[in-house]
Amino acid sequence: MSDILAGRVTLEDFRGLVACGGFSYGDVLGAGEGWAKSILFNSRARDQFQAFFARAETFALGVCNGCQMLSNLHELIPGADHWPHFVRNRSEQFEARFVSVRIEENSSVMMAGMAGSVLPIAVAHGEGRAEFSDDEARQAARSRVVMRYVENTGEVASRYPANPNGSPDGIAGLTSSDGRVTIMMPHPERVVRALTNSWHPDDWGEDGPWLRLFRNARAWVE
């Protein structure tokens, strides 16, 4: 970000962009929103990101703080107009645990071939609750939901703790209309290898199923 703001680096040479979590851009709540504002209110950065998202050969992933950041850039991202804002968890505390999510039918280039899977994943956030401006926006976003929190029965989780933040409809992640930009609150990058999971089925090999996200991205750009 410092290089982009200073003009030392441009996004013209990149096809992929990942906005990571872990309290990126400040070890405080709301850091993702501040990160977005540093782009929206800087003409050089705003133009760079808008041009990047407009290019048909690019893709992006936002996780946790990165999810919050990209959701605040929705006006720059084609087909992201119905994305929610991510706000404080219903529990009003930081939630860090293993949860289960179900991958929905979706157009995300990073989640190709994963629909129907119910997978364990790590969450670690204080502001992960999807909030829509009204019920119309919530309904409009349904076709762009890529994953939902689920109970151990496989049903969509509406209650704590299976739903760690209180998101409506168990929403854990969304994509843009063309599938090139995907945002999610849980952390797939923390559990790409089997041994980094706190639990996994005995028949898993060395790689966890979330490595598929990054293999899909690699296949898509070739």
C-alpha positions, 0 to 999 in steps of 0.5 A: 500500500505504501508503494502504491500510494507513493507511486513506486508500484502500480497494479498494471503488472498484476493479475491477482490481488489478495487482501489478507487478514490478521488485522492488516492495516492496524491491530484495531477493530475497523482496520479494514474500513480504514484500509479501504478509505486510504484507497477511496480518498487517494486519487492515485490509489483509487484509480489504480484499484478501479483500473485493476478490477475493471480488467477482465483477466484479474482476480482478487480474494479478501479474507477477514480484514481484507474481506471488510476492506474489499466490501468497502470498495464495492463501488470500484468492483463491477458486480459487487453493488449488493455486497454487505457491510461487515460490522461488530459481532453479535456477541460483542467480542472477538471470536476465534474458533473452528467452524463448519461452512458449506460451499454453495453453487457459485461463480467464484473462479477461486471456488470452482468445483467446490460446491456442495462441500461442507468443510471445517475452517478457522475464524478469528474476527471481531467484526464479521457480521454481514449487514445489509442496507435493507431486506431488498439488498439482502435478497439481491445478494443471495445469488452471490453468496459462496459459503454459509456457516452450518450446524453439525447437521448441515443446516444453515447456522442461525445461532451462536456459536456455529454462526460466530458473528450473527450474519443473516442467512449464515453468510460467510463469503460472497463473490462478484457477479462474474466471480473474479472477486471473492470475499470471505470472513473465515480464514482458508489460508490458515488450514490449507495443510492437513496438519494445521487443522485442529481436527481432520478426517483420518483419510486426508492426505498432506493437503487440506481441501482449502488448498483448492482455492489457490490451485483454482486461481493458478489454473484460472490465470494460465 
